[in-house]
C-alpha cells in the first residue's frame, strides 16, 4: 500500500504563485510516475502534469504549459508542482497520483483511471 499526502494549497490572487508538494510513503517500487490532476466544482477531474520515474520526462496539459512545472525528488519520494501566473480558472482541488509501470519503457499517461494510488487532495483557490 502507498500513501500520498499533498500540501501547499491555499488562497492566492491572480498572477501569484503556489508550490504544491506530495510525499509518498509505504511500499514503493522503482518504476512509477507521479502526476497531478485537478477537479473544479461541477467539473470532471482533469490531468495537469506528469513526471517519469527518473524525473527526466515531463508532460503538461495545454492549459498549464509554460506556467506550471512538475518535478520530483526521489530521495524524498516527493513530487512538486510549481504554479506560476495563476488564473481564477486554476481554482480546483489538486490531487497527486502514482502509476506503476511493469517494464522499463516510459510513456506519459493522462487517463486518471490508469493511476494506482491517490492523495486526499489540496484546495487551490485563485481570486481575481
C-alpha positions in Angstrom: 0.0 0.0 0.0 1.1 3.5 -0.8 0.1 6.7 1.0 0.2 10.1 -0.7 -0.1 13.3 1.3 -0.4 16.6 -0.5 0.4 20.0 0.9 0.9 23.6 -0.2 -2.6 24.6 -1.3 -4.2 27.9 -0.3 -5.7 31.1 -1.5 -3.8 33.3 -3.9 -4.5 36.3 -6.1 -4.5 36.0 -9.8 -0.9 36.3 -11.1 0.5 34.8 -8.0 2.3 31.5 -7.3 2.0 28.4 -5.2 4.0 25.3 -4.8 2.3 22.0 -4.1 4.1 19.0 -2.6 3.1 15.4 -2.5 5.0 12.9 -0.3 4.7 9.2 -1.0 5.2 6.6 1.8 4.7 2.9 2.3 5.6 0.3 -0.3 7.1 1.9 -3.4 8.9 0.4 -6.4 11.4 1.8 -8.8 9.3 2.5 -11.9 6.4 4.8 -11.0 5.3 8.0 -12.5 3.9 10.8 -10.4 1.2 13.1 -11.6 -1.1 15.9 -10.7 -4.8 16.1 -11.5 -7.4 18.7 -10.5 -11.1 18.9 -10.1 -13.0 22.1 -10.2 -16.6 22.4 -8.8 -19.1 20.8 -11.1 -16.4 19.5 -13.4 -14.7 16.2 -14.0 -11.2 15.6 -12.8 -8.6 16.6 -15.4 -5.0 15.9 -16.0 -2.5 18.6 -15.1 1.1 17.2 -15.4 3.1 14.0 -15.0 6.8 13.2 -14.4 8.6 9.9 -15.1 10.4 7.9 -12.5 13.7 9.4 -13.4 12.3 12.9 -13.5 13.7 13.4 -17.0 10.4 13.2 -18.8 7.5 15.6 -18.2 4.2 16.2 -19.8 1.7 19.0 -19.3 -1.9 19.9 -20.1 -2.1 22.7 -22.7 -3.9 24.8 -20.2 -0.9 24.9 -17.8 2.0 24.6 -20.2 4.5 27.4 -19.6 3.1 28.3 -16.2 3.4 25.1 -14.2 6.4 23.0 -13.6 6.4 19.4 -12.2 9.5 17.9 -10.6 10.4 15.1 -8.2 12.9 14.3 -5.6 13.3 10.5 -5.5 15.4 10.6 -2.3 12.4 12.1 -0.6 9.7 10.2 -2.7 8.2 13.6 -3.3 6.7 15.3 -6.3 6.2 19.1 -6.6 4.1 21.3 -8.7 5.3 24.9 -9.0 2.4 27.0 -10.2 3.1 30.5 -11.5 0.9 33.1 -13.2 -2.1 31.6 -11.6 -5.6 32.3 -13.0 -9.0 32.1 -11.5 -9.7 29.1 -13.7 -6.9 27.2 -12.0 -9.2 27.1 -8.9 -9.7 23.4 -8.0 -8.8 20.6 -5.7 -5.4 19.3 -6.8 -4.7 15.6 -6.4 -1.4 13.7 -6.5 -1.4 10.3 -8.1 1.0 7.4 -8.7 1.1 5.0 -11.6 3.3 1.9 -11.6 5.0 0.5 -14.8 5.9 -3.1 -15.1 8.6 -2.6 -17.6 11.4 -0.1 -18.4 9.6 1.8 -21.2 8.0 5.0 -20.1 5.1 6.7 -21.7 3.0 9.5 -20.2 -0.5 8.5 -19.1 -3.2 11.1 -18.9 -6.2 8.9 -18.0 -6.9 9.1 -14.3 -8.4 5.6 -14.5 -4.9 4.1 -15.0 -3.4 5.5 -11.8 -3.0 3.2 -8.9 -2.9 5.5 -5.8 -4.3 8.9 -5.0 -3.8 11.5 -2.3 -6.7 13.2 -0.5 -6.3 16.5 -2.4 -5.4 20.0 -1.6 -7.6 23.1 -2.3 -6.2 25.8 -4.5 -8.2 29.0 -4.8 -7.2 31.9 -7.1 -9.1 35.1 -6.7 -9.5 37.7 -9.4 
